[in-house]
Structures are given as structure tokens and as C-alpha cells.
Amino acid sequence: MSDRIPIAGPSITQREIDCATDAAANGWYERAGEYPRRFEKSFAEYIGVKHAVSLPSCTSGLHLALAGLSIGPGDEVIVPDLTWIASAAPITYVGATVVFADIDECTWCLDAESVRACITENTKAILPVDLYGGVPDYTALRAIADEHGLKIIEDAAEAIGSEFDGRKAGSLGDVATFSFHGSKTFTTGEGGMLVTDDDELHARVMQLRDHGREPGDIQFKNTEVAFKYKMPPVAAAIGLAQVERAEELVARKRETFEWYREALADVEGITLNHEPANTKNTFWMVTAVLDPMLEWPKEKLMVAFDAEGIDSRPMFHPISSLPAYDGQAEAAVARKRNAVSYRLSPWGINLPSAMNLTYEQVQRVAETLRRILGLS
Ligand SMILES: Cc1ncc(COP(=O)(O)O)c(C=O)c1O
């Protein structure tokens, strides 16, 4: 077995294998659809929401949330600049305009004051991201949303099990989406879930995700042109087993972070993920932001880790800086405005955070980092 340390990967037990095998062998005829239904029910219970809709990805969930809220051309949606492009791309799918707001220095999530400054008469929704398992200040974001009549679409892709004021990530927006990509805390290989307490939005999403068939339609009479977004049953079976292990999987993430925190506690100039007092961070990716004085920008640090057999990833680039947004007016404004995103991103690196990472591997990463920085 390679002694290379991977950046991410799931925890799969006999339970996942048994469920997937049963779905593949028996999930047809009278049992067709059983695993997606069971996965949705147990996931909704776990998050504490009324409805959960299993999907092929989180990206499709964000697309459905936006389309379900009738957001389209002429509308603006505010996203944090520092996130994965999947948070913003669906805004473009529905023809609306992406507005990039800055992040908070400590949580690395959407900053409420920056959101306030981005609001115009065209703003329809705020799309906060629970970055790397951390959460933004939802009290402040909800106050702004209420004041301006905006919806909150929570991108909880990276935050399964995280909490704000005792409420789980996914229950903090009007609608929220999760990712079960192979790198995530729960996996189904590829997959996603949309969750909401809103009956009307749920009904709309169910129609949009099934080629515009009204719920209960058995005559195959589509009433509009829409999408086809469903999770395959074998994937849902793996997801069901992962929810059953929710406490264990989330505890594992927190334990890994704690190992890193202890191992790097005495290294000056490194800031790891933050956990404000009223929140629970599930540390999807343990992330280190280095003091620029150390003179180790993320790209250079990744090359050095790679030479030592350690995989890493760059902290997200501000999405307004990506070539994908060249020539877009909102991106040009954001490049000048979002000082915190642009200041932190060059110095941030995701450290190995796989579900099966061992204590010894974390010690190796920490020792390697010290050596690279010239501290040992
Ligand atoms: C913040 C964020 N949003 C959305 C997504 C998209 O998830 P998926 O790949 O399941 O579409 C991801 C996945 O990497 C993500 O990290």
C-alpha cells in the first residue's frame, strides 16, 4: 500500500457494502425507489427538517432551489467570493446575476456587512456557504434577509453535522443543499440532497426535478419543460448506511481536527479553522492559513508537500478572480472590493482530511510542515 497521504476519502464499512449489494440485487419491482425514500427520510430526521430530496449532486440541488424560487434573468443573488464555483454556477444556469460579497476574517464565511453593501432592488436571495464545515453568522444574515424580503439558500455541501445556535446546518436557510461527493463527510460516490421546511417549495422542486410532471401524474403529461435530477438507488443505499453512522462520522472529523490543532499548537503564524462559541464546526477540510511573513504561498507549499508524498489543496481562490468570470462587471467590482478573500486565499492550504486518516499520518503532516517552514 502506498504511503502517500490522500487529501480526502470516505469511511466505508460492511454496512454500506451490504446496503449497496441489497439495492443492486433487490431494489427493483416492488422495492424500486425504496432506498432513495429511506435515505431521504433518515436524512431529513437527522438535519431536523420536513423535506429531503435526493439528487445526483449538490450543484443540481442549488439549481433546483433557484429555479424553485423563480429566480431568473434580472435577479441578483449574493454569494461569498471564497467558495467552490459550484456555489455560484447555478445562478448563471437560471440566467440571474452573481454578486460576490466578502468573507469574515475569522469564520471565512459570508460577511453580513459585506452582504448589506451588495444589496440592490434586484437582489432576490443570499446564498451563504458553510465553508469547510464552518458556519457564517446566521442571526445577522437572517436579519438582513427579513429586512429586505430575501430568501436564504444555504450551501451546506461541506457541513454535514455542523451547527449554529444548536440548529443543524441545512436547517438555517429557507432551503439548503448538501453534497455526497466522494470527498465529503457522508458519501454516495456522487450525490446531493435538497432540504427544506417549505411545503410549497418542496412541491415545486419535486415537479422541476422530474421533467415537469405534476406530483402524482401517472399519464406522463408534462406541464412544463424542466430537469431530470434523481439519485440512483445504489448510491442512496450507501447514503442510508452513512446517515446511520452520522455521529461516528462527524466525531471522526472533529477528532482529526483536534489532532492537527494539538500537533501545530506551538507553530507561530498558522491559523486553523475557527469555531465560534455558538457553533459546531465539523472541519470538512482542515485548513491552515499561513502568515505572509512566513513567505510560503499556497502553490509553493503544495509543491513542497507533494514532494513529501502528501496531497493538499489550495484554499479556494476568490471565484471572482477565476478566468471563468473574466469580463463580467460584478467580478471586476469584487476584485477590488473583497479585501479579506483576496488577502487570505493566497496563504491558505487544505491539509489531508480523509475519513480514514490516522493519528500517525497527522503527525507526519505536521512534522513535514514544520520542516518545510524551517522550524525543525
Ligand atoms: C461549497 C460547495 N458547494 C457545492 C458543491 C457541489 O457539490 P457537488 O459536487 O455534489 O455538485 C461543493 C462540492 O465540492 C462544495 O464544496
The ligand as an SDF file (V2000), in Angstrom:
LIG
                    3D

 16 16  0  0  0  0  0  0  0  0999 V2000
  -19.2390   24.6060   -1.1930 C   0  0  0  0  0  0  0  0  0  0  0  0
  -19.6510   23.6170   -2.2330 C   0  0  0  0  0  0  0  0  0  0  0  0
  -20.7790   23.8380   -2.9140 N   0  0  0  0  0  0  0  0  0  0  0  0
  -21.2260   22.9930   -3.8400 C   0  0  0  0  0  0  0  0  0  0  0  0
  -20.5190   21.8480   -4.1530 C   0  0  0  0  0  0  0  0  0  0  0  0
  -21.0230   20.9840   -5.2590 C   0  0  0  0  0  0  0  0  0  0  0  0
  -21.2490   19.6890   -4.8790 O   0  0  0  0  0  0  0  0  0  0  0  0
  -21.4350   18.5470   -5.9900 P   0  0  0  0  0  0  0  0  0  0  0  0
  -20.0650   18.2340   -6.4820 O   0  0  0  0  0  0  0  0  0  0  0  0
  -22.0880   17.4300   -5.2310 O   0  0  0  0  0  0  0  0  0  0  0  0
  -22.3100   19.1090   -7.0380 O   0  0  0  0  0  0  0  0  0  0  0  0
  -19.3480   21.5540   -3.4760 C   0  0  0  0  0  0  0  0  0  0  0  0
  -18.5990   20.3280   -3.7900 C   0  0  0  0  0  0  0  0  0  0  0  0
  -17.4460   20.1950   -3.8580 O   0  0  0  0  0  0  0  0  0  0  0  0
  -18.8780   22.4770   -2.4990 C   0  0  0  0  0  0  0  0  0  0  0  0
  -17.7400   22.2420   -1.8330 O   0  0  0  0  0  0  0  0  0  0  0  0
  1  2  1  0
  2  3  1  0
  2 15  2  0
  3  4  2  0
  4  5  1  0
  5  6  1  0
  5 12  2  0
  6  7  1  0
  7  8  1  0
  8  9  2  0
  8 10  1  0
  8 11  1  0
 12 13  1  0
 12 15  1  0
 13 14  2  0
 15 16  1  0
M  END
$$$$
